[in-house]
Amino acid sequence: MSQAASRHDGRTALIVDDSEDQAHLLQVHLERLGFTVSIAGTAEDAIESYRRIEPAVAVVDLLLPGMDGWQLVDAMKAEVPGSRLVVTSVLGAEEYPTADAVLPKPFTFRQIARTMDSIFPTG
């Protein structure tokens, strides 16, 4: 389940979540905020996607099948250091890796908008 995002446009987002419902909800909200969104259901798919689109931001769920979100965050920091990283999970925030922002689940549109505003300040 993925939409193509254009490379280097500054408003591309990669959602990495194995829950289709959560990924779709994030997609709707991020598109409402003006992002072009790609979705990956696994960290392995995300690696292929971020190498292709170099997203401005990636929203990474920590609890993924196979390679987990912690490993993916480390890989993204090394390979696409210009991408902003937002970590999301049902886990307590104290368990999150270092990232540009955190988005604990469940989240609301307002929380997503505030998070994006904090990492992409305008004016």
Backbone bond lengths (Angstrom), bond angles and torsions (degrees), N, CA, C in turn:
res aa  C-N    CA-C-N  psi(-1)  N-CA   C-N-CA  omega(-1)  CA-C   N-CA-C  phi
1 M - - - 1.445 - - 1.514 107.65 -
2 S 1.339 118.86 106.74 1.446 121.00 -174.68 1.506 110.62 -156.80
3 Q 1.315 115.04 145.06 1.451 120.83 170.33 1.513 106.17 -112.36
4 A 1.310 116.72 143.40 1.454 119.55 179.31 1.517 110.16 -72.21
5 A 1.296 115.79 138.60 1.465 121.71 176.07 1.517 107.63 -114.53
6 S 1.308 116.84 141.74 1.453 119.52 -179.06 1.524 109.92 -79.52
7 R 1.295 115.91 141.72 1.464 122.57 -175.00 1.527 111.55 -74.19
8 H 1.320 116.33 136.62 1.464 123.92 172.17 1.522 114.99 66.09
9 D 1.294 121.46 21.98 1.459 119.44 -178.97 1.522 112.91 -86.11
10 G 1.345 117.82 -3.81 1.450 120.95 177.10 1.514 114.44 80.46
11 R 1.293 118.26 -10.10 1.466 121.52 179.50 1.529 109.95 -127.85
12 T 1.322 116.59 34.76 1.456 120.71 177.01 1.520 109.43 -97.39
13 A 1.309 114.47 141.60 1.464 120.38 179.23 1.520 109.29 -130.75
14 L 1.307 115.19 140.37 1.460 122.28 174.11 1.515 107.26 -114.45
15 I 1.312 116.23 122.92 1.463 122.21 175.95 1.516 107.23 -102.74
16 V 1.331 116.22 128.70 1.459 121.14 178.57 1.521 107.24 -121.38
17 D 1.330 115.30 103.89 1.466 120.87 -177.67 1.518 107.89 -156.42
18 D 1.320 116.49 132.62 1.461 119.73 179.57 1.528 112.26 -82.11
19 S 1.305 118.69 -6.83 1.456 122.25 174.98 1.527 108.44 -91.59
20 E 1.329 116.91 112.51 1.457 120.29 -179.45 1.519 111.56 -60.22
21 D 1.329 117.50 -37.79 1.464 120.65 179.36 1.528 111.21 -62.84
22 Q 1.335 117.14 -47.34 1.464 120.94 179.41 1.529 110.85 -64.35
23 A 1.320 116.78 -42.43 1.460 120.79 179.90 1.530 110.33 -63.08
24 H 1.322 116.93 -43.29 1.467 120.46 -179.70 1.534 110.86 -64.97
25 L 1.334 116.47 -42.18 1.460 120.42 178.43 1.530 110.70 -60.15
26 L 1.318 117.12 -46.89 1.465 121.04 176.67 1.523 111.20 -60.91
27 Q 1.317 116.71 -41.48 1.459 121.11 179.42 1.529 110.61 -58.91
28 V 1.319 116.94 -48.80 1.461 121.08 -179.96 1.528 110.75 -57.80
29 H 1.322 116.45 -46.88 1.461 120.69 -178.23 1.533 112.02 -67.05
30 L 1.327 117.30 -43.37 1.461 119.52 -179.80 1.529 111.72 -67.69
31 E 1.323 117.19 -37.58 1.466 119.68 176.30 1.530 109.86 -64.59
32 R 1.312 117.10 -37.50 1.469 121.65 176.00 1.535 110.80 -60.56
33 L 1.325 116.58 -30.24 1.463 122.09 178.46 1.532 112.58 -87.42
34 G 1.338 117.21 2.65 1.455 121.13 175.51 1.507 116.58 96.48
35 F 1.329 117.73 11.16 1.461 121.09 178.73 1.521 111.19 -89.56
36 T 1.317 115.39 147.48 1.457 122.31 166.77 1.518 105.15 -92.87
37 V 1.338 117.23 129.33 1.458 121.50 -167.16 1.525 112.38 -117.22
38 S 1.318 115.09 136.95 1.472 122.91 167.12 1.525 107.04 -117.31
39 I 1.322 115.65 148.57 1.462 121.08 -178.67 1.520 109.40 -123.20
40 A 1.331 114.83 137.01 1.463 121.85 173.26 1.522 107.85 -128.46
41 G 1.328 116.50 134.87 1.460 121.33 -178.56 1.517 114.52 -89.86
42 T 1.330 116.54 -11.31 1.466 121.48 178.95 1.516 108.79 -138.26
43 A 1.324 116.03 160.81 1.461 120.58 176.26 1.525 110.79 -63.50
44 E 1.313 115.92 -37.07 1.461 119.95 179.98 1.532 110.79 -62.41
45 D 1.343 117.16 -43.05 1.466 120.78 175.99 1.530 110.67 -65.78
46 A 1.321 116.29 -36.13 1.459 120.85 -179.84 1.524 110.97 -63.47
47 I 1.319 117.36 -40.03 1.467 121.09 179.41 1.522 109.98 -59.78
48 E 1.306 116.83 -45.68 1.465 121.19 177.49 1.532 109.99 -60.65
49 S 1.325 116.84 -43.06 1.468 121.19 -178.70 1.519 112.03 -66.65
50 Y 1.349 118.08 -48.44 1.458 117.90 -175.68 1.516 111.94 -68.67
51 R 1.301 117.88 -27.05 1.460 119.56 176.21 1.533 110.25 -69.73
52 R 1.321 116.49 -29.57 1.459 122.16 -179.09 1.529 112.09 -82.64
53 I 1.333 117.26 -44.73 1.471 119.77 -171.19 1.519 114.85 -105.23
54 E 1.327 118.50 -14.59 1.461 122.52 -176.55 1.538 110.29 42.71
55 P 1.329 117.60 70.94 1.462 121.06 -173.23 1.524 112.96 -66.04
56 A 1.321 115.13 150.86 1.461 120.00 174.04 1.517 109.73 -67.95
57 V 1.332 116.10 -33.50 1.467 121.62 -179.61 1.521 109.57 -145.15
58 A 1.317 115.37 144.50 1.459 121.45 172.88 1.525 107.53 -125.24
59 V 1.323 115.33 131.01 1.463 121.59 175.49 1.515 105.83 -104.87
60 V 1.328 116.26 111.74 1.458 122.06 -170.24 1.524 111.00 -114.00
61 D 1.332 115.57 120.56 1.466 120.93 171.45 1.527 107.25 -76.78
62 L 1.307 116.84 140.80 1.460 120.11 -178.21 1.517 113.74 -78.38
63 L 1.328 116.97 -33.92 1.459 120.66 -174.54 1.521 110.01 -94.08
64 L 1.327 114.33 86.58 1.459 121.72 -179.21 1.524 109.83 -115.09
65 P 1.341 116.72 151.71 1.469 118.77 175.01 1.526 110.20 -71.75
66 G 1.310 117.63 149.77 1.465 120.38 -178.80 1.507 110.05 72.16
67 M 1.313 116.06 -128.36 1.464 121.48 176.86 1.530 107.89 -62.25
68 D 1.340 117.10 130.45 1.468 118.63 -175.29 1.534 111.71 -89.66
69 G 1.323 115.34 174.68 1.448 121.44 -177.14 1.515 113.96 -64.38
70 W 1.321 118.29 -33.79 1.464 121.06 177.78 1.525 110.34 -61.18
71 Q 1.339 116.13 -45.38 1.462 120.82 179.33 1.528 110.58 -65.35
72 L 1.326 116.24 -39.67 1.460 119.84 179.52 1.528 110.75 -64.83
73 V 1.314 117.89 -43.16 1.462 121.21 178.10 1.531 109.79 -58.28
74 D 1.323 117.57 -45.62 1.462 120.80 177.92 1.527 111.27 -60.29
75 A 1.331 116.69 -44.16 1.466 120.60 -179.92 1.528 111.05 -63.26
76 M 1.331 116.65 -42.33 1.460 119.73 -179.50 1.521 111.77 -66.94
77 K 1.327 117.27 -38.79 1.465 119.88 178.03 1.525 110.16 -59.92
78 A 1.323 117.20 -37.46 1.459 121.76 -179.08 1.527 112.42 -76.59
79 E 1.332 116.50 -41.01 1.466 120.03 -171.65 1.520 115.34 -93.53
80 V 1.307 118.34 -31.87 1.465 121.28 179.79 1.528 109.22 -133.43
81 P 1.334 115.92 66.95 1.465 119.85 -173.57 1.527 113.74 -62.00
82 G 1.312 118.27 -18.28 1.462 120.65 178.53 1.513 113.89 -79.31
83 S 1.317 117.48 -13.97 1.465 120.95 179.15 1.519 109.85 -78.68
84 R 1.312 115.71 138.02 1.463 120.61 174.30 1.517 108.17 -81.67
85 L 1.321 116.04 145.25 1.462 120.65 -177.92 1.523 109.99 -118.55
86 V 1.324 114.50 127.47 1.458 122.20 174.37 1.519 106.36 -117.60
87 V 1.321 116.37 124.98 1.455 121.65 -179.47 1.518 108.66 -99.95
88 T 1.326 115.84 133.89 1.453 120.83 177.78 1.521 109.16 -130.52
89 S 1.329 115.75 145.92 1.462 119.98 -179.45 1.518 109.95 -175.04
90 V 1.334 114.45 164.76 1.466 120.46 171.20 1.531 109.90 -86.38
91 L 1.324 117.28 -8.94 1.463 121.32 178.90 1.522 109.99 -69.98
92 G 1.300 116.31 162.53 1.457 121.22 175.21 1.516 110.69 -67.12
93 A 1.330 116.69 143.95 1.461 122.05 -176.12 1.526 112.65 -57.71
94 E 1.329 117.70 -24.96 1.468 119.94 179.44 1.533 111.72 -66.57
95 E 1.322 117.24 -15.58 1.465 121.38 179.62 1.520 112.71 -93.87
96 Y 1.320 117.71 -4.43 1.460 121.78 -176.98 1.525 110.49 -75.42
97 P 1.336 117.27 144.85 1.467 119.49 171.94 1.525 109.61 -73.45
98 T 1.309 116.55 166.31 1.453 120.69 177.00 1.526 109.55 -64.68
99 A 1.329 115.10 129.69 1.465 121.30 -178.59 1.519 108.17 -149.01
100 D 1.321 116.17 173.85 1.463 120.78 178.46 1.520 111.91 -69.81
101 A 1.330 116.21 -28.91 1.465 120.81 179.23 1.524 109.20 -161.22
102 V 1.320 115.07 162.03 1.461 120.82 175.49 1.518 108.66 -123.11
103 L 1.326 115.20 150.06 1.454 122.19 -179.27 1.530 107.85 -139.68
104 P 1.338 116.25 82.55 1.464 118.91 -178.59 1.533 111.51 -61.80
105 K 1.330 115.55 143.43 1.466 121.08 175.94 1.520 108.85 -89.41
106 P 1.307 119.41 145.54 1.468 126.75 -4.26 1.522 110.66 -76.32
107 F 1.326 116.39 152.57 1.453 121.38 -178.18 1.529 109.57 -122.83
108 T 1.329 114.84 163.29 1.460 121.45 177.91 1.522 109.14 -117.65
109 F 1.309 116.30 167.22 1.462 120.12 176.45 1.522 110.09 -57.95
110 R 1.308 117.60 -42.51 1.464 121.77 -179.40 1.533 110.74 -58.82
111 Q 1.336 117.94 -42.52 1.467 121.15 178.83 1.531 111.05 -65.24
112 I 1.326 116.37 -40.38 1.468 120.37 178.40 1.531 109.41 -64.13
113 A 1.325 117.00 -45.24 1.464 120.80 -179.85 1.522 111.14 -61.84
114 R 1.327 117.96 -43.92 1.470 121.35 178.14 1.527 110.98 -62.80
115 T 1.330 116.05 -40.75 1.467 120.56 178.75 1.517 110.84 -61.97
116 M 1.319 117.29 -47.18 1.470 120.61 179.83 1.525 110.35 -65.49
117 D 1.324 118.16 -39.00 1.458 120.90 177.00 1.527 112.04 -62.74
118 S 1.340 115.85 -34.77 1.476 119.18 -178.39 1.530 111.77 -70.91
119 I 1.313 117.88 -30.17 1.471 119.18 -178.37 1.531 112.99 -100.44
120 F 1.334 116.64 -14.97 1.462 121.95 174.98 1.531 108.87 -128.67
121 P 1.330 117.33 68.17 1.467 119.32 -177.93 1.526 111.39 -63.58
122 T 1.317 115.14 142.61 1.456 120.43 178.18 1.513 109.31 -108.73
123 G 1.314 114.46 148.93 1.463 121.55 175.52 1.423 112.29 59.23
